[in-house]
Amino acid sequence: MSAFRYPRPGDQVRGKRPRDPIFNLVAGAFPFVTPLLDFFLQYLAAERRLATNTLDAYQTDLLSFFAFLVRSSSSSARKSRAGPASKIPDIPQISKIPEVPNAPKVFNVPGVHDVQNVHDVQNVHVDTGNTLDIVDTGDIDTSNISNINNINDIGPEHLRAYLAASHREGISSRSTARRISTLRAFFRFLEGEQLLKHNPAALLDLPKPGHALPKVLSVAEVELLLTPPAHQGRQGQQAPLALRNHAMLHLLYATGMRVSELVKLPVAAVNQAGHLRILGKGTKERLVPFGEAARQTMALYITQSRPRLLKRRRSDFLFVTSRGTAMTRLRFWQIVRASAQSCGIKQEISPHVLRHSFATHLLEHGADLRSVQLMLGHTDIATTQIYTHVDGARLKMVHRKFHPRG
């Protein structure tokens, strides 16, 4: 049996891209882009097993780069020609990634999603050594962009012009850092597949970024948020939607799972012994325990609220809407904010704040970092270390308790 081989550039891929004006303009100006981009995305999906949102972000950033080259090429053409008849219309910014009907899942990316988990970077630092300077350098000569006929014609000067233009447009440092990571990964992959003679991003350095401390709730604020709903329905039972929301908040804080994992949690994933089988990023499975308070809340939801919401309909998802379907991430985001406001929590919170609070409170009460990493589903323990921040009062307490002369 022959070994598995990724589709190579030039191979026929099932499915046909719709006539998206932005994508078609990029593909029309640079025909070599489409097969290389498809090849790269299939590698990310099959080999690195990245999530759909992550694939969306990679494709968004790469199309943004090539669209910039097309715009710059059009601008150069306008300057080199005289007369109003030679004017080439401006190309609008990318607002939507084309959806590919009947194509592999890697291509079915209908839009730009939340990309905060793509590359965990916060700031971009400019190295004045042998790296490309991404700060605003004024007008950069892009006259040679019109001479790009294949991927090997792209050089470091094109990357520098793109990043400088991003800076002038007010793109945040976090987004710029994500774009740098995407370009480095793309060209490094092509070089490894011997589809690129030289890597234009080889000198595009991304130093170790700084990290902002995660926003967390205090234990008292969590207790307020998890207060049982007071609304009563018929026969003294709690309203089904309120009970569902309460159970979701409890489970989110009890397990620290991601909101995307929560809303897609199947019924079969719940173990009555107090464990959840969670399918996380990259289809990696982990087993996370939850406490007695969350177990009781879940049992109440499953026996009282969920049947009333389904109304004899069937659903594989644990948390359902009044229509019997799975909840969206955006809807649960709204529920978290509304619940926080009704409890008198002043700061604006999101579902991820409960995940941060879960990890922070565990570490503050003596949990070891490795256990927290496994429960959060982090591949790298360095990602979990951000939760080891402590305040001054706790630091003094630890010093007094453990130092021999404290």
C-alpha positions in Angstrom: 0.0 0.0 0.0 1.4 3.4 -1.0 2.2 6.0 1.7 -0.1 8.9 2.2 0.8 12.0 0.3 -0.6 15.5 0.6 -2.0 17.0 -2.5 0.8 18.7 -4.4 0.4 22.0 -6.2 -1.1 21.2 -9.6 -3.2 18.3 -8.2 -6.9 18.6 -8.8 -8.9 19.4 -5.7 -12.6 18.7 -5.4 -14.9 21.6 -5.1 -15.0 24.9 -6.8 -14.3 28.3 -5.2 -17.1 30.8 -5.7 -16.5 34.0 -7.5 -15.4 36.0 -4.5 -14.1 39.3 -6.0 -11.1 39.6 -3.5 -10.0 36.0 -3.9 -10.4 36.1 -7.7 -8.4 39.3 -7.9 -5.6 37.7 -6.0 -5.8 34.5 -7.9 -5.9 36.4 -11.2 -2.9 38.5 -10.4 -0.9 35.7 -8.9 -2.1 32.3 -10.3 0.5 30.4 -8.3 -1.1 31.4 -5.0 -4.1 29.1 -5.0 -2.4 25.7 -5.1 0.3 26.8 -2.6 -2.3 28.1 -0.2 -4.4 25.0 -0.5 -1.3 22.8 0.0 -0.4 24.7 3.2 -3.9 24.6 4.7 -4.2 20.9 4.1 -0.9 20.4 5.9 -2.1 22.5 8.8 -5.4 20.5 9.0 -4.0 17.0 8.5 -0.5 17.1 10.0 -0.8 19.7 12.7 -4.5 19.1 13.3 -5.3 22.8 13.9 -8.8 24.0 14.7 -11.1 25.5 12.1 -10.8 29.0 13.6 -7.0 28.7 13.4 -7.2 27.7 9.7 -9.5 30.7 9.1 -6.9 33.0 10.6 -4.0 31.6 8.6 -5.9 32.0 5.4 -7.1 35.4 6.3 -3.6 36.7 7.0 -2.1 35.1 3.8 -4.8 36.5 1.6 -4.3 39.9 3.2 -0.6 39.8 2.3 -1.2 38.8 -1.3 -4.0 41.4 -1.6 -1.5 44.0 -0.5 0.8 42.9 -3.3 -2.0 43.2 -5.8 -2.9 46.7 -4.5 0.7 47.8 -4.6 1.1 46.4 -8.1 -2.0 48.3 -9.3 -0.7 51.5 -7.7 2.7 51.2 -9.4 0.9 50.6 -12.7 -1.2 53.8 -12.3 1.9 55.8 -11.6 3.7 54.5 -14.7 0.8 55.3 -17.1 -0.7 58.6 -18.1 -4.3 59.6 -18.7 -7.5 58.9 -16.9 -8.3 55.9 -19.1 -5.4 54.0 -17.6 -6.7 54.2 -14.0 -7.1 50.9 -12.2 -9.8 50.8 -9.5 -8.7 50.3 -6.0 -9.1 46.8 -4.5 -11.2 46.7 -1.4 -9.9 45.2 1.8 -10.7 41.6 2.6 -13.9 41.2 4.5 -14.8 37.6 4.0 -13.1 34.4 3.2 -14.8 32.5 0.3 -16.8 29.4 1.3 -16.1 26.3 -0.8 -19.1 24.1 -1.4 -18.6 20.3 -1.4 -14.9 20.7 -0.6 -12.8 19.3 2.2 -13.4 20.9 5.6 -10.1 22.8 5.5 -11.5 25.0 2.7 -14.9 25.5 4.2 -14.1 28.7 6.0 -17.1 31.0 5.6 -15.7 34.0 7.5 -13.2 35.4 9.8 -13.6 34.1 13.4 -12.1 34.8 16.7 -8.4 34.4 16.3 -7.1 35.2 19.7 -6.0 31.6 20.2 -4.0 31.4 17.0 -0.6 32.7 18.2 -0.4 33.6 21.8 1.5 36.8 21.3 0.8 40.2 22.9 3.4 42.7 21.6 5.9 43.0 18.8 9.4 44.1 19.7 11.6 45.6 17.0 15.1 44.1 16.9 17.6 46.5 15.4 20.0 43.7 14.6 19.8 41.5 11.5 16.0 41.4 11.5 13.5 43.2 9.4 12.3 46.5 10.8 8.5 46.6 10.8 8.1 50.2 12.0 6.8 52.8 9.7 9.5 53.7 7.3 7.5 56.2 5.2 7.0 55.6 1.5 8.6 52.3 0.5 9.6 51.6 -3.0 7.2 48.8 -4.3 7.9 49.3 -8.0 9.3 45.7 -8.3 6.0 44.2 -7.0 4.7 44.3 -10.6 7.5 41.9 -11.6 6.2 39.0 -9.3 5.5 36.0 -11.5 6.0 33.1 -9.1 6.6 32.5 -5.4 10.3 32.8 -5.7 10.0 36.5 -6.9 8.8 37.5 -3.4 11.6 38.9 -1.3 12.2 40.4 2.1 11.4 43.9 0.8 7.8 42.8 0.0 7.3 41.5 3.6 8.8 44.7 5.0 6.5 46.9 2.8 3.4 44.9 3.9 4.2 45.1 7.6 5.0 48.8 7.3 1.7 49.4 5.6 -0.1 47.4 8.3 1.6 49.7 10.9 0.4 52.8 9.0 -3.1 51.5 8.8 -3.3 51.2 12.6 -3.2 47.4 12.8 -2.6 46.4 16.5 0.7 45.0 17.6 -1.0 41.7 18.4 -2.5 41.4 14.9 0.8 42.4 13.4 2.6 39.7 15.4 0.1 37.1 14.3 0.7 38.1 10.6 4.4 37.7 11.1 3.9 34.2 12.6 1.7 33.3 9.6 4.1 34.5 7.0 7.0 32.7 8.7 5.1 29.4 8.9 3.9 29.6 5.3 7.3 30.3 3.7 9.1 27.9 6.0 6.6 25.2 4.9 7.2 25.9 1.3 11.0 25.9 1.8 10.7 22.5 3.5 8.7 21.1 0.6 11.3 22.3 -1.8 8.8 24.7 -3.5 10.8 27.7 -2.5 14.5 28.5 -3.4 14.9 31.1 -0.7 12.9 32.0 2.4 12.0 35.7 2.3 10.8 35.5 6.0 14.0 33.9 7.3 15.1 37.3 8.8 11.6 38.1 10.0 12.2 37.8 13.7 9.6 37.7 16.3 11.3 38.0 19.7 9.7 36.6 22.8 6.6 38.8 23.4 5.4 40.3 26.6 2.2 38.9 28.1 -0.6 40.8 29.7 -1.9 39.3 32.9 -5.2 37.5 32.4 -8.3 39.1 33.7 -9.8 37.1 36.6 -12.7 37.3 39.0 -12.3 37.1 42.7 -13.7 34.1 44.6 -16.4 36.4 46.0 -17.4 37.5 42.5 -17.6 33.9 41.3 -19.9 33.1 44.3 -22.1 36.0 43.2 -22.1 34.8 39.6 -23.0 31.2 40.6 -25.9 32.2 42.8 -28.9 30.0 41.9 -31.5 31.7 39.8 -34.5 33.1 41.8 -37.0 32.9 38.9 -39.7 30.2 39.5 -41.8 28.6 36.9 -44.9 26.5 37.2 -45.2 24.2 40.2 -42.4 26.0 41.9 -39.8 24.8 39.3 -37.1 27.1 38.1 -37.4 28.5 34.6 -35.7 26.1 32.1 -33.6 28.7 30.5 -32.4 30.1 33.8 -31.5 26.7 35.0 -29.6 25.9 31.8 -27.6 29.1 32.1 -26.9 28.4 35.7 -25.6 24.9 34.9 -23.4 26.2 32.0 -21.8 28.8 34.3 -21.2 26.2 37.0 -19.6 23.7 34.6 -17.5 26.3 32.9 -16.0 27.5 36.2 -15.8 23.9 37.6 -13.8 22.6 34.6 -12.1 25.6 33.0 -13.1 24.4 29.5 -13.2 26.7 26.5 -16.5 28.1 25.5 -16.3 26.3 22.1 -15.9 23.1 24.0 -18.8 23.9 26.3 -21.4 24.7 23.7 -20.6 21.6 21.6 -20.4 19.2 24.6 -22.2 16.0 23.8 -24.5 14.3 26.4 -22.3 11.2 26.3 -19.3 13.2 27.5 -20.8 13.6 31.0 -19.9 10.9 33.5 -22.1 10.7 36.6 -19.1 9.9 38.7 -18.0 13.5 38.2 -15.8 13.6 35.0 -16.1 15.2 31.6 -14.6 13.8 28.5 -13.7 16.9 26.5 -12.6 17.0 22.9 -10.3 20.1 22.6 -8.1 21.7 20.1 -6.6 19.5 17.5 -9.2 16.8 18.4 -7.2 16.1 21.5 -9.2 14.4 24.2 -8.8 15.0 28.0 -10.6 13.9 31.1 -11.5 16.7 33.5 -13.2 16.2 37.0 -15.9 18.5 38.4 -17.1 19.0 41.9 -20.2 18.1 43.8 -21.8 21.5 43.4 -21.5 21.4 39.6 -22.7 17.7 39.6 -25.9 18.6 41.5 -26.6 21.6 39.2 -26.0 19.4 36.1 -28.4 16.7 37.4 -31.1 19.3 38.0 -30.7 20.7 34.5 -30.7 17.2 32.9 -33.8 16.0 34.7 -35.9 19.2 34.8 -34.8 21.8 32.3 -33.4 19.9 29.3 -36.6 17.8 28.6 -38.7 20.9 28.7 -36.4 22.7 26.2 -36.3 19.7 23.8 -40.1 19.1 23.9 -39.7 15.4 22.9 -37.1 16.3 20.3 -33.7 14.6 20.2 -30.3 16.2 20.4 -26.8 14.9 21.0 -25.7 18.2 22.6 -25.9 18.6 26.3 -26.9 22.2 26.4 -29.7 23.1 24.0 -31.7 26.2 23.1 -35.5 26.5 23.2 -35.4 25.3 19.5 -33.7 22.1 20.5 -30.4 23.1 18.8 -26.9 23.7 20.2 -26.1 27.1 21.5 -23.6 29.4 19.7 -20.5 30.9 21.3 -21.8 34.4 20.8 -25.1 33.6 22.5 -23.3 32.2 25.6 -21.0 35.2 25.6 -24.1 37.4 25.9 -25.5 35.2 28.7 -22.3 35.5 30.7 -22.3 39.3 30.4 -26.0 39.6 31.3 -25.5 37.3 34.3 -22.5 39.3 35.5 -24.5 42.6 35.2 -27.5 41.2 37.1 -25.2 40.1 39.9 -23.6 43.5 40.3 -20.2 42.6 38.9 -18.9 45.8 37.5 -16.1 44.6 35.3 -17.0 43.4 31.8 -16.3 39.7 31.6 -16.4 37.0 29.0 -16.5 33.1 29.1 -12.7 33.1 28.9 -12.5 35.1 32.2 -14.1 32.2 34.0 -11.4 29.9 32.4 -8.7 32.3 33.7 -10.4 32.4 37.1 -10.5 28.5 37.2 -6.8 28.2 36.7 -5.8 31.1 38.9 -7.9 30.0 41.9 -6.5 26.4 41.6 -2.9 27.6 41.7 -3.7 30.1 44.5 -5.0 27.2 46.6 -2.0 25.0 46.1 -2.6 23.0 42.8 0.5 22.1 40.9 1.1 23.6 37.5 1.2 20.3 35.6 -2.3 19.3 36.8 -3.7 22.7 35.8 -2.1 22.3 32.4 -3.7 18.9 31.8 -7.2 20.2 32.8 -6.9 23.3 30.6 -5.7 21.2 27.7 -2.5 23.3 27.1 0.1 21.6 24.9 2.9 23.7 26.3 3.3 24.3 30.0 4.7 27.8 29.3 1.1 28.8 28.3 -0.1 27.7 31.8 2.7 29.6 33.6 0.9 32.9 32.9 -1.5 32.0 35.7 1.3 31.9 38.3 1.0 35.6 38.9 0.5 36.5 42.5 -0.4 39.7 44.3 1.7 41.5 46.9 -0.2 40.3 49.9 0.1 36.6 48.9 3.8 37.1 48.2 4.4 38.5 51.7 2.4 35.6 53.2 4.4 33.0 51.4 7.7 34.7 52.4 6.6 34.8 56.1 5.5 31.2 56.1 8.5 29.6 54.3 11.5 31.8 54.8 13.6 30.7 57.9 13.9 34.4 59.0 10.5 35.5 57.7 
